[in-house]
Amino acid sequence: MSMNGERRNTLAGDGGRAVAGTLQAAGQTDRARHSERAGAMLKRSLPKSYLILVLLAIMVIGNFVSPDFMTVRNAGNVVDFSSIVALLAVGQFYVILTGGIDLSVGSVLALSTVVSALLLRSGMGAVPASLLTLAACSLVGLSNGLLVVWLRIPPFIATLAMMSMIQGLSYIIQSTSLIEIDNDAFLTMFSDGHVLGIADPVLIFVVVTLIASLASRYTVFGRRLYAIGGNREAARLSGLPVGRDLLVTYSVSGLLAGLAGLLAAAELSQGSSLIGRGDELNAIAAVVVGGASLFGGKGDPLSAVVGVFILAIIVNIMNLVGISSEPQLVIKGAVIIAAVFLSSAGGVERLAGAAARLRGRPGSGELPAPTREPSAG
């Protein structure tokens, strides 16, 4: 073979190795890009890291102040209570995300217990009774949305009026007496059953929370809700179906309140118009503690559920150490005020600004930042 032929073969071999190296590098870059994208998606789906730290710190304090805190029985009580409020908080989060509020969810929970108990007592099966109850509660949520969207009533007033109406309706349907539930299929479905060793109420709220978290971040509907909460008028001018999305949001809130009512009815084995009193405030407080802004456009469902557990564990610790109900209300209110200040009132920015001003004072070891003089022109 001639020298020119050998040179051509050598160059061809070098070129092939170069192409192979380029393709390999491109493949590694693509894999790194996909891995980075997956990591970013996971990070956005997880609750805020500071909430996890706060939750862990509270658990350490609870273990320190009471030997009964870390027992299996106490943990089960906290999770059982939190599973019901967590469903309310997830629905409440969607409403708050749009800049609204739903004060009727506690009353809808009570209505759910009464309606399901009545249907079961009439001889209806557990599944159709549950589905009809959820449909009725979704209809209440839809009515809230119609008041807000069509009649343009502020969400606070609309849902406050609905709360009163549903409370009265639940009491009328109940006929002043508790309605016992003895349907074994219903009790097993929403209270006594287990899947892979996990209690059904826990499994239900975990699945609902995960679906809500993924839907809020990775669906067009979820992204529209963030846009509506950020600036409703801009979202409307951009052509987004603001009214339709609000109707769906309030319907989802009613649906999840109804599901929470089914869990409460199965846990207590009865339907009562008194169940759920004050749970709407617990749900709102949990969403705010979870970092959502009452002005809308901020937060995520997982953080709201972490907020539920933070409040539930605080109350549980106070019960274990024997603090009476009145001081508990004071402490709980202080926690809510602090959470609202940090999440909705710009507390973090204001504290950071105050710290920066303190660091910039003369004598503190740093010189204040130079100010720019206005020009003569």
N, C-alpha and C positions, 0 to 999 in steps of 0.2 A: 504493500500500500504506500502511496506517495505521502510526502510530508503534508501536503495540502489536505489529503483525505484524513490523515490522523488528526490534523488540527480541527477539521470540521467535526469529527467524531467527539473530540475533546470538548469543543464548544457546545455541541449538542448535549453532551452529558452534563456539562456545567449548567446549561440552560434548563434541562429537565430537573436537576436538583434545585435550581433557583425557583422554578415554578412550584415544585413540590413543597419547598420551604415556605413560599408565599401562601400557598393554599393551607398548609398546616398552621401558619401564623394567623391567617384569616379565620380558620376554624376555632383556634384558641380565643381569638378576639370575640367571635360570635358567642362562644360558650361563656366567656366572661361577661359579655353584655347581657345575655339571658340570665345568668346567675345574679348579676347586679339588679336587673329588673325584678326578678323574683324576690330578692332580698328587700327591695324597696316596697313591693306590694305587701310583703309580710309585715314590714315595719309600720306601714300605714294602717294595716288591719289591727295591730296590737294596741292595747291601751297605752296611755302615756306612761313613761317610765317612772315619773315621780309619784304617780298614783300607786304603782306596785310597791314602791319604797314606803309610802305612807301606810299602806295596808300591812306590810310586813312589820313596820315599827309598832303599829297598834296591836298586832298579834303578839309581839314580844312583850309589850307592856301588859297585855291580858294574861299571858303565861306567868309573868312576874307577880302580879297582884292577886291572882287566884289560882289555886292548884286544880280547880275544876274546869278551867278554861279550855285546856287542850284535850279533854276527854272526848271520846267518840260520841257520847250522848249529847254533850253540849254542842259539838260541831254539827251534829245532825239537826238539832233545833235551829241553829243559825241558818243552815242551808235551806231547811224547810220554809222558814219565814222569808228568807231572801228570794226563793224561787218565785213566790207570788208577786212580791214587789218588783222583782226584776222584769217580769213581763209587762207590768204597768210602766216601768221606767223606759223600756225599749220603745213602746208606743208613744210615750210622752216625749222621748227624744226626737222622734220624727216630727212631731208637732212643733217643738221648740226650735228645731233646726230651721223651720220655715219662718221663725219669728213669732209664732203663736203660742198658745198655752191651752191645756185641756183640763179644766177643773172637774169634769164629770166622770173621770175614770173610776173613782172610788164608788160612786153611785151605780155605775154600769156594772162593776164587780158584784155589788149586792143584788142588782137585778138579775144577773147571770145565775147566782145561787138560787134565787126564788123561782125563776122560770124553769131551770133544769130540774129542781126538786118537784115542782108541780107536774111537769111532763113525765117524770119517772113515776110519780105516785099514780098518774092516770093509766099506767101500764105500758107506756112507750118504752122501747128498747134504749139502751145506753147510747148507741151511736146516733140514731135519728134525734134523740132528745138533745144530745150535745150539738149536733149540727144546727138544729133549729134555734138553740140558745145563742150560738155564735152568730147566726144570721140576724137575730133580733138585736144583738149588741152592735153588730156592724151597721145596722140601720140607724141606731142612735148616733154612732159616730158620723155617719153620712149626714144626718140631720144637723149636727154641729157644723159640718162643712158647708151645708147649704145656708145656714144662718150667717156664716162668715163671708162666703163668696157671693151669694145672690143678694142677701139683705144688707150686706156690708156692716154687720154688727161686729164690734171689736171682739176678738176671741175670748178675752177675759169675761166680758159680759155675757156673750152667747153661751159659753160653757158653764158659767155660774148659774144662769137660768136653767140650763138643761140639767145640771146637778140637782137643783131643787125639784124640778119636775120628775126626774127619775126616782129620787128618794120617795116622793109621794106616791108614785105609781107602784114602786116595789112594796110599800106598806099596804096599799090597797089590794094588790094581788095576794099578798101574804095573808090577809085577813086577821092580822094581829096575833097570829100564833106561828110558832116555828114549824117548819115542814121537814120532817125527818126523811132521811134517804137511807134505804136499806137494799138498794140494787147492787148486788155483788159485782156485776160486770162494770158498772160505773165506778165503784170504789176501787176496783183493781186497776182500771184504766188510768185513773187520775191521782191515786194515792198509794195503794198497797202494792202495785206491780213493780217488777224489776226487769231490766234488760242488761245482761252481762254484769249483774251485780250493782247496777246503778238504778236508783229509785226513779220511777217514772216522772215525778215532778221536776227532779233535777235534770233528767234527760230532755224533757220538753223545753225548759227554759234555756238550756245550753244550745239546743238545736235552733231555737228561735233567735237567740242572740247571734249565733254564727251566721245564719241566713241574713239577718238584719244588717250585720256588719259588712258582709260581702256586697249586699245590695246597695248600701249607702255609698260605697267606695267605687264599685266596679260595674255599675249599671247606669244607663242613661237617666233613668228615673232618679237615682240617688244623686247624680251630679246636678240634675235640675233642681233638686231640693236645696242643695248648697247654694246654687245661684239665686234661688228665690229668697233664701234667708239672708244672703249677702246684700242684695238690692232687688227688691220685688219689682219696682218700676222698670229698672233696666232689664230684668228678665222678661217682663211683659213686652217691652219695646223690641226685644230681640226675637220675639215670636214664640217664646216658650208657652206651653199650655198651663199657665199659672193656676187658673181656676180649677181645671181638671185635676192637677197634681194635689192641690189643697184638699179637694174632695176625697181623693184616694188616701191622703195622709190621715185625715180625721177618721175615715172608715177603718184604717189599719189600727189606729189607737183604740177605737171601740172594739174591734175584733180581739185584740190582745187583752183588753180589760175583761172581755167575756171569757177568754181562755183562762185568765187568772181567777175569775170567779168559779170556773169549773174545778180548778185545783183547790180553791178554798172550800167549796161545797163538799168535795170528796174528803178533804182533811177533817172537816168538822162534822161530816155526815148529816148536814142539814142545810136548809135554805133560810136566810133571814135578811130582812131589809137593814139590819144593824151591822152586818158584816161589811168591812171595807171603809168604815168611817175614818177619815183622815189619811187614808192610803194615797189619795191624790197628792197630798202635800209631801208625803214620803217619797213618792215617785219624782216630783219636781225637784225636791232637795237632792236626791241621788243624781239626777241628770246634771244639776249645777255643780255638785261636788265632783262629778266626773269631768268637769272642765268645759261643759257646753256654755255658750253665751245665751242669755235670755233675749238678746237682740237678734239671734239667728245666725246661720251660716258657719257654725263652729261646733266641733265635737264629734264623737263617734259612739255607737251603741255599746261597744265593749267597755269603754271608759265609764259610761253610765252605769253598767252593771257592777263595775268595780266600786263606784260610788255607793251603790246599794249595800255592798258588803262592808264598806268602811263605816257607814252609819249603823248597820245592823250589829257589827262587832262592838262599836262604841256603846250602844244601848245594852248589849249583852254583858259587857264588862261592868257597866254601872249596876245592872241587876245582880251580878254575882257578888259585888262588893257591898251590896245593900243600900245603894243610893236611892232615895225615894223619888217618886215620879216628878215632883215639882222641880228639884235641882236638875233632873234629867232633861226637862224641857229647856231650862236655861242653857245647859251645856250644848244641847243639840242646836238650839237657836244660834249660839255663838259660832258653832262649826259652819252652819249655813251662811251666816254673815261673812265669815272669812272666805268661804268658797266663792260667794258672789263677788266679793271685792277683788279676788284674784282673777276670776274668769270673765266677768262681765263689766267691771268698773275700771279696767285698766290698772289693776293693783300691781301687777308684776312690773309694768313699765314705770309706774310712779315710784315704786320702791327702788328700782334700778336707778332712776333719775336722782332720787334722794341720796342713794349711796354714792353716785358719781359726784354730786355736789359736795358731799362730805369729804371725799377723797381730794377734791380740788381746792379745799380751803387752805389759806396761808397757815403755815405752821403744822400742817398735817403730813409734811414730807413731800408734797407735790405742788407744783405751781398751777394756778388756775389757767384754763385754756385761754389763749390770746383772743381778744375780740377785734373784729375788723371795723375800722372807722369808716363811716359813710363818706363817699366821695363828694367833692364840692359841687360837681355837676348834677 
